[in-house]
Amino acid sequence: MKDNDASLFQEMADKGHYRRVGGSRQGIYVCSANGSLLSSVNSLDPDVVLETIKTGLSKWEELPKSDRQLPDNFSLRASHRWEDSYPEDGLVLKGAKADLLTDPPKLSERGDRWNMDHVWFSKDEMNLWLPDKYDIGTTHECPQVIKDRLFRFHLVDNVRGQTLPFAAEEIKDAELSIEVTENNSSFVTLKITGSSKAVAKGQWLLGENDWTPDHELDHSIETNMIGNAIYNIVAKNFIEFEMVALAEWSGKTQNNGRRFGPDTGKIGMVYNLAEKRSNNKIAPAFVDLYNAEWIQHP
């Protein structure tokens, strides 16, 4: 849609259940074609959602016919979507996260929530995962751009809800090593090992943006990672990629759903190659902070 059309629906969302400009607008909105808000809610309760939809439908039926139609000269093509930057020839990982039991296990301290995300690397960034030589035993430490992408924006505690990214200076430890374990004329097998420690305490360091919290920070996460990948030397792409991370988190963020639970816990994370299909072209939550030239901004 055009910029003025996007603004129309942004104004509608600002009038929704959060009733404020900026920040999260997450939820379910029922609106007319011309952008009039009819009802909205952010709830996991199906009965609440159904009632919200019924309320919106009832209000829609009361609208004059002219208000049920799209505005004049409305464009169905968005002027900007983050998905337009999807790296077709790069590396896209699909991740899943869930809370783990404590040791000894306490079922009351493990929820049943889980979350998913995608990690994007351009073709040039994908190549930064690879060593210069493919001799068996060759090791390679991934450069900073790869570590930042993972440790600042993806190895975070968002199992139960949206959390906050880390600033570069909040990454206290960042190790990500690649070792060649097998090699033939067409494929090279790689072993992935790594660890990270991120600590955010005090002032928010990432400037004014959609993620700016209204409080000082006090949360951290430590991870240990292991994985394997197979790279096709001829086709110049990864054909297999699996990376597992075990994480220990501490503290809570504004929207990550930890408010009423324990102050620490463990998370299991797994990342695999995302199949190249439309429902995997979902932009990463913090894609606007990737600081990559190939990402198109509004």
N, C-alpha and C positions, 0 to 999 in steps of 0.2 A: 504494500500500500504506500501511497505517497506520504511525505512528512506530515502534512496537515491531517491526513486520515489517521496516521499513527497517533498523532496528538489527541484526536477525538477519542480514541479508545483508551489512551493513557489517562485522560481526564475522567473517563468513566470509571477506570480502576481506582483512581484516587478517591472516589466517592463510595467505594465498596466497604467491606466489613472492617478494614483497618482505618479507613477515613483519614488518610494522611497522604501527603505528597512525598514520594521517594520511599526507599526501603523496600521490603518485601511486599509484593502484591499477590502472593501465592494463594490459590483458592479456586473456587468454582464460581463463575459469573454467568448470570443469565441476562442477556441484553437484547434489545431490538436491533434490527439491521442498521439503523441509523446511529447506533451507539448509545442509546438511552439505557441506563442501568435499571434492571427490573428486580433483581435479587442477587445476593452473593453470600458465600460462607466459606470458611476454611475448616473443614471437619472430616474426620475419618469415620464418623457415625453414618451408616447408610440411611438411617431413618431421617436424620437431620438434612442430609444431602437431598433426599427425595422430597422432603417438605419444601426445601429451598427451590427446587425445580418446579414444583407445583405452584408455589407462590409467584415465581417468575412467569409461568405460563398464564396464570390467572390475570396478571397485570398486562401481559401482552395482548390478551383477548379484549381488554378494555381500551387499547390504543386505537386512535383513528388509523385508517388504512395507510394514509400518507406517512405515518411514523413507523410503519412496519417495513418500509422499503429502504434500500441503500441510498445514501446521499447522491446528488447529481455529480457526475464525473468521477465517481469512486473507482479507484484502480484496485484490482484484485492482486496485483503484484507488489510485494513489500519493497520499499526503497532500501531496506537493509535487514538481513537476517544473518546471525552468526554462522548458521549452517552453510552459508555461501562460501565460507573459508575452509570447508571440509577438505582435508589433504588427501585427495584421491590417490596420489602416487606415494603417499607417506606411510607412516606407521600409526595405526589406530588401535588402541587397547580398550577392552571393555572390562570394567572392574565390578566386583561384588564384595560387600563388607557385612560383617555380622559380629555382634558381641560374643565373646567366649566366656565359658564358665571360669570361676575362680578356682584356686587350688588350696584347700579342699573346695569342692563345688558348693556354691550357694545358689540354688535355683531362683531365690528371691532377688538376686542381684544381677540376673541376666534377663534382659527383655527378649521379645520375639521379633523385634524390628530388624530390618536389614535395608541396605541401600545399594544403589548402583551408580556408576559414573563412567565416562569415557575420557581417555587421554589422547590428545592429538600431538603428533610430531610430523613436521613437513618432511619431504624427501631428503633435503639437506640435513635435517636434524636426525632422521632415521640413520643416516650414514655415520653419525657421530657415536652410535652404539658400537660400531665395528672397529676392530684393531686394524692397523695398517697392513699387517701380514697375517696370514691364516695358518701359520705353522702351529702344530699341536704344542700346547704349553704356553703359547703367547698370551700375555695378559695386557689388559687395557683398562685404564681408569676413565670412566665416562666424564666428559667435560662439564663445566658448571651449568650450561644451559639445560642439559638433560637432568641433572640433579635438582636444579631449581624447579623445573616443571613437575617433577614427582614430589619432592619433599615439601615444597611450599604450597602446592595447590591440590595434591591428590592423596598423599598419605596424611590425612587429617581425620578428625573424629566427627564424621557426619553420618554415623550409622542411624541415628534416630531423627535427624533433621538437618537443616542447613547450618553449617558452621562457618568459621572465618578462615581465610588463608593466612599464611605466615609471610612476614617481610623477609627480605634476604638476610638482614642482620640477625634475625631470630633463629636462623638455622645454625645450631652450634656444632653439629657433627654431620658430615655428609660423605659417605663412602659408597661407591657403586662401581664394582669391578666386573670385567668380562674376561673369561678365559676360554681359549680355543681347546676343545676336548676331542673333536673329530674333524676330519677334513678329507674330502675326495674331490674329484674334478668339478662337481656341480654344487655340492652343499657343504656348509661348515656348521658344526654344532658348537654352541656357546653355553658356558655355565655362567650364571649371574649370581653374584653375592653382594650384599650391601647392608648398610645400617645408617640410621639417621637419628638426630635429636633436635627437636624444635621447641623453643621456649619463648612464649609471648607473655610479657609481664609489664604492666604500666601502660604507657601511652600507645595509642594506635599509630602505626608508622607508615601506613599506605595512603595517606591523603584523603581527600573528600571524594567519596564515590558511593555506589549503591551498597557497599559492604561496611561502611563506616559505622561502628557500634556506638551506643550512647553510654558506654562505661569503659573503665580501664580494664586491661587484659590481665588474666592470670590463668593460663592453661598451657599444657605441654603435651608432647607425644614423642615416644621413642620407638623405633622400629628395627627389626632384623629381617633381612630379605634373602630369599634364595630362589633360583629359577633356572630354566633352560630355554634355549631358543635355537631354531634352525633357520639359517639364511641361505637362500638360493643365489649362488654366485652368478649364474647365467642370467636369470630373470631379474636379479638385483632387488629382491624383496624377501621379507620374512614369510616363511610358510608355517612356522610354528613359533609360539611364544607363550610361556607360562611362568608367571612370577608370583610367589606367595610371600606375604609379609605378616609377621606377628607384631602387634603394637601394644604398648602400654600407654594409656592416656591418663592425664590428671587435670582436674579443673574443668570448668564448663564455659561455653560461649552462649551468646544471646539467644540463638535459635536452634541449638543442637539437641534439644529435648532431654537434657540431663538434669533438669532443675530439681526433680524430686527423687533422684536416685543417688547412688554412692558417688564419692568424689574422685574415685579412680577405677580403672577397669582395664580389660584386655579386649583387643579386636583382632579378628582374622580377616585378611584381605587377600584376594586373588585377582590377577589380571591375565587375560588371554587376548589373542588376536580377535578383533571384532570383524564379523562377516561384513562384506561390502554390500549392504542392502539399506534401503531407505530408513528403516526403523533404527538403524545404528548410526545415523547421521545426526545424532543429538549433540549439540555443542557442550563442552565441559562447563561446569558451573562458573569457574573463574576464568573463562576464555578471554574476558575483557581485560584481565590483568596479566596475560601471558607475556606481554611486551615483546611480541614477535612481529616482524614487518609483514609477514604473509597473512596475518589476521586482519580482515577488513573491519574497520570501526565505523559507526554511524557518522 
